[in-house]
Amino acid sequence: MPEARANAFPRKRFFLEMFTRDISFEDCILDLIDNSIDSLVRTREINPAAEILRPRSRASDATQLPLISVALNEREILIADNCGGIPLKLLENEVFSFGHGKDARLGQLGAYGIGLKRAMFKLASVFEIQSQTASGGFSAKFNVDDWAANDADLSDWTIPFTRLERNPDLPENGTRIRFTSLREEVRMRLRDGAFMGKLCSGIAGTYSLFLEDSVRVEVNGARVDPQDLPLGSSREITPGQSDFTKGTVKIRIIAALAARKEEEWAYERAGWYVLCNGRVVLSADKSELTGWGEGLPRFHSKYNGFVGVAVFRSPDPLALPWTTTKRGLNRESPVFQSARTEMVVLARPIISFLNDMYRGQLVEEPVERAMAERVTTANVRELALKKPGPARIERPVAVQHTTARVQYDAQLADLERVRRSLRKPKWSPNKLGRYTFEHYLKTECAE
């Protein structure tokens, strides 16, 4: 019998409904910022895989850095940059395609070729893009819902655009993307008073290395400053480091004690940070994914002083262990599995130090406390210059103890009364006990 053929054409409705289901509004914005950074990487021939950990000085004039501007309101979303623009050839063969062609030069942050498309489908009904490079430009505008309704054959998957001559009145090459007729769920998020702060915090953390000296990002006209990785170091406590290569991926792992900027370490900043080509894809993780409860003890508040960083770098972004949302890790990745084993090994000396520091009921041992207070902020690039090796922890020479632990129980209601009296609502029981003891010494035990 003659061979028959079954229809395996993709359906646009599938992409509109399923393709965007597992990505958030915030992640759509981050994907668009990724594309702008990739334009900068492409036009300036930057190689983040090779350069992201090299020491660089902050720009003397930050206003001279390339700018990515994000403007959001309930009527429209606008992403604009002066990062070099999109070449016409890239538009014709890659920009609107799902995935990359086998001969395409992959972006350093754009791994899967789906970020722009997900944003188009997720955010609005009307999409408009205009871009200009040194040789010319293009513009395209279309209604996503109307485009999805025409689905008879593969020719319906094309998107019309207009070529534009180089506009000498525009001083910079770049791209403008505008979304209008926003989806109802997007407008609801924009009405949420906490949304803008969450978005800015996400940008500050995700692009912390890029925002140091490579690019500026503004949201509704306000500059977003980088949120530094909370690594720390001192003469007594040196972070552990490992540096190895698996296939095309270079991995640098750092396990450290966090710098103690406040009286206590912050729970929300502790844990593992994972970066792929400089983009933070996992932040302050305390789950079994990064070894907690599997090789390391389960995370406990006494480990709030721990911070680890794993940096994966490759010229081929598909070799990196990130997920398609770039907000998680592929735990089945051989690259990540190798790194996870090393992460556990490097973390153990820091965990042991914290166990010694909190031998009982989260009351700090004085020697370890003094050592922790001498730890100062360290930059990941500066640490990466040092030779790999386990964490080095040098305790002072043993001396005769002149202290004893003071420990007693108190009613929670009484502790709350003291907090209100001192106007220190966030003070811990340990801090309250120390303060009240010292207060008694000063007022009742005159020398």
N, C-alpha and C positions, 0 to 999 in steps of 0.2 A: 504493500500500500504506500502511496506517496506520503512523504513527511508533511505534517501539518505544523502550524505555528500558533502558539497562544499569545495573546496580547499581554505584554509586560510593561506597557507604558506607565510612567509615573503619573500620578494625579495631583493637580495643584492643590485641591482641597486637603489632601493628606498633609502636604507641607504646611499649609496655613494653620491647620488644627493641631498637628502632632509635632511639627518641627519646633514650635515655640513653647510647648507645654512645660518643659523642664528648665526654662531660663527665665530669670527675673527681669524686671524693668531695669534695675541697676546694672545687671550684667550686660544688657543690650547697650547701655551707654558705654560701659567699659570696652566692649567689643569695638565700638566705633572709635574710641580713643586708641585702641590697639592699631586700627587701620591707619590713623594719622601718624602714629609713631613709626609704623612700617614704611610710610611714605618718606619720612625723614631718614630712616635707615637706608632706603633704596636710593634716594637722590644724593645723599651725602656719603654713600658707600661706607656706612658704619657697620661693624660686625659685633652686635651685643654679645654673642657667644664667646668671642675672644676678648672683648674690651670691658664687659660690665663690672668685673672685679679689679680692673686696673685703677690705681689711685688717680683721682682727678681733683683739681681744685674747683671750688665754686666760682661761677662766673662773676667777674668784678661788677658787671652791670646785668642783673637778671632780666632787665627789660629787653635785652638783646637776644635772649633765647627764643627759639621758635615757640609760637603760641597755639594752643588748642583751646578754643572757646566753646563752652557748653551753655546754652541759654534755654531755659525751660519755663513754660507757663501752661495754662489750661487750653490755650489756642494752638500752640505750636512748640516743636522742639527743633533747635538749630545747633548743629555741630559745625564749626568752621575752624580751619587751620591754615597756617602758612608754611607747611612742611614739605612743599615741593610739588604737590599735585599728582594726578594719576595719568600715566601715559596712555595714549589712544589705543595702542596695541593691547595693553593690559585690560582696558575697558572691554574691547571686542572679544577677548578670549577668556578672561578670568573673573572680572568684578562681579558679574551677575550669574556666573556659573556656580553650581553646587559642587564644591570640592575643587581641587587644583588639577590641571592637566599634568601629564607625566613629565613634560619638558618645562613646566613653569618654574620660575625662580621663586622658591617659597619665602614668604615673609618671616621675619624673626619672631614675631608674636602671633601672626596669622597662620595657624597651622592647618586648619581643616577647610578653610574656604567657605565658611557658612555664617560668619558673624554679621556681615551686612545684610544678608538675606533674612536672617532671623529678626534683626531689628526692623527691617521693612515690614515684615508680616506681623510682628508683635505690637508695634507702637501706633500705627495709624493707617488710614485708608489711602492717603495721598502722599506720595514720596517724590522728592525733587532733589537732584544732585547737579552741581556745576563744578568743574575742575579745570585748572589751568596749569600747564607746565611751560618750560622755556620754549617749546616748539609749537604750542597750541593748546586747545582745550575742547571741551564738549559740555553739553547739558542734556539732561533727560528728566522728564516728568511724566508720571503715570498714576492711575488709580489702581491700587492693589486689588480691590474687590472686582473691578471690571476686568482686570487682567486674569484673575482666577476664574471668572465665568467662561472665558474662551479656552476650552480644553479639548478640542477635537483631535488635534495631532501635534507632533513635536514642533511644528513651525509656530504654534501659539506660545511657545516658551521664550521666544525672542522678545527683547525689549528695545523699543525705538529710541534713538538718541540723535542729537544734532551736533555736527562738528562746528567748532568755533575757532576763528583766527585768534592768534595771540593778541591780547588786549593790552596795549602799552600803557593805558591809563590805570591798570591794576599793577601796583608796584611789586607785588609778591605772588609767587606761585603757590597754589594751595587748593583746598577743596571746601565746598559748602554743601551740607546736606540738611534739608528741611523736611520735617514731618508735619503735616496738617491733617485736620479731621481725625484727631486722636481717638483711639479706642476708649471706651468708657472706663475700663479697668485702669488705664493709664491716667485718665483725668482724676479718678478717685485717689490714686497714689499721690498725684501732685497736690491734691487738697489736704493730704496728711501733713500736719505740721512738723513731723519728725523726719519726713522723707529727705529733705534737702540736706540736713545734717548727716544723715546716714550715707547719702550719695557722696558727699565731700569727704567723709571719713574713709569710705571705700576707695576713693581715688587716691587719697593721701597715703593709705597703706599699700595699695596694689602697686603704685608706681613710685615708691619711695626712692629707689636708686635713680630713676630717670629724672625725677623732680629735683634732685640735688643740683644737677648742672647740665642737663641735656635738653629739657623742654619745660615750658610753663603750661599749666592748666588753670583756666578760670571757669568758675560756675556762676552764672548770672553776674558777671563783672567782678567777682571776688576771687582773688588768687588762692589756690589750694597749696599749702605748704606740705612738704614731705613728712610722713610719720616714720621716724627713724626706727630701725630694728633695735630692740632694747638690750643689746649686748653690753657686757661689762668686762673689765680686766683690771688687774693691779699687779704690783710686784710680787705679792704673795699668792694670788690666785690667777693663773694663766689659763685661758680657754684651751680645751682639747680640740684638735683639728685633724681631719683626714682628707686626703686629696688623691683621687684615683680616676681612671677612665674605663668605661665599659662601652665598647663599640665606638660610636661617634659622639658619645656623651661624656663630658667631663663633670665630675662631681666634687664639690668642696663642702665638707660638713664641719660645723663649728658648734661646740657645746660649751656653755659659759654660765657664769653667775651674772644675773642682771645687775645693772647699776641701780643703786638704791637712792632714788631721788627724794623719796618721802620717808616717813618713819617706818612704813611697811611696804613690802613689795605688792604690786597690783596683780590680783588674780587674773584679770582680763588680758594682761600682757604676757603672762607666763605660757610656756609650752614651746612647741616646734613651729618654725616658719619655713615654708618650702617655696623656693623661687625657681621658675623656668625661664631661662634667658632674661633674667632680671625682673620678671613680673611675679609678684607674690600671688601664689595660687592657694596657699593654705596658711592661715594666720593663727598663731597662739593655740595650736592643736594640742589637746590633752586626752585624745582617744587612743584606742588600741591600734588605730591605723598607723600611728607613729611610735608604737612600742609600749605605750602605757598599759600596764596589766598583762603584757606579753613580752617578757624580757626585762622590763622595768616594772617597779611597783605601780599600782593604780594611782592616778594622780590624786594628791591630797594637798590641802592648803599649805602644808609645811614646805611644799615644792614650788611655792609662788616665786621663789628666787631663781628658778631654772629658766633658761632660754636657750634654744637651739636653732640653728639655721642650716638648711640643706639647699645648696645652689646647684641646679642642673643646667648645663650649657651645651648646646649643640647647634651646628649650622643647619641641621635638619630638624625643624620643630616637631615633626611627626615621631622622632625618636625619643622625645621627652615624655615623662610619665603623667602628663596632665590630662584631664577629661575634656570633652568638647566645650563645656561651659567655662573651663579654666578656673574653676572654683573648687576643684577636688583632684584627687590622685587616683590613677589606675593601679590598684593594689596588686594586680596580676602582672604588671610590668616587671620584667627581669631586672631592668635598671633600678627601679624603685626597691625591689626586694633586696638587691645587693646593698643599696644605700641604707635601708632600714636596719639591717644587721649591724652596720657600722655606726649608725645613729645610737643604737642601744649601748654599744660598747663605749662610745665616747661620752655618753651621758652619765655613766655609772659613778665616776669620781665626784662629779658635781652633786649627784643625788646622795652619795655617802657623806659629803660635807654637810648637806642640809639635814640629813638624819642625825649627825653629830650635833648640829646647831640646835635641833629641837628634840632633845632626848625624852622629853615628857611634857605633854599637855601644851604644846606650842609656846613654852617659855624658853626664851633664847639663852643659850650658853654665852657667858660674857666674852670668852676668847674668840669664838666664831662670830659673834655679833660685831666685835671690833674689826675683825678681818673684813666682814661684809661691808661695813661702813666705809672702808678704804677703797672699795671697788668703784671705779669711775667709768663713764660711758666710753665705749670703744666702737669705732667705725668698722663695718664688715670688710671694706676694701683694705683698710690698714691691717686688720687681722690676717687677711688672706695673703699678705706678703710674708708672714712668718712661716717657719718650717712646720710641717705637720707633726703631730705627736699627741700623747695623752695629756689631759689637763694636769697642770702642776699646782699643787697646793702645799705651801710651806707654812706650817704653824710656827709660832714663835717658840724659842727655847722654854721648856717647862720651868716655871717659877713657883714659889710657895703660894698656895691659894690664900688670898686675903678676903675672899667673899664666900657667902653662903646663900643658898636659895631660900627666898621668902615665898611661901605658897599657902594660900588659904582660899576657902570658898566664900562667896558672897551672893546675896540674893540678886537676881536679875533686875528686880524693881529698884533696888538700892543703887545698882550700877547705872541704871537709866537716870535716876535722880542726880547722880554726880555728873553725868554727861550734860544734863540740862543746865546744871549750875555752872559748869565750865564752858557751856556753849560749844562743846566738842562732840557732836552726835555720832561721829564715825570712829571715835577712839575705841580701841580694843580693850578687853579686860586687863591685859598685860600692861598697856599704856596707862590705864587708870590706876592700877596698883602701884606702878612705879612713881607716878605723879603724886599720889596721895602720901606715899611713904616719904618722898623727898620733901613734900610740904610739911609733914609732921616734924621732920628733922630740923627744918629751917625755923619753924615757929615755936616748937616745944623743947628742943634740945640744944639750947644755946651753948657754945663752947666756953 
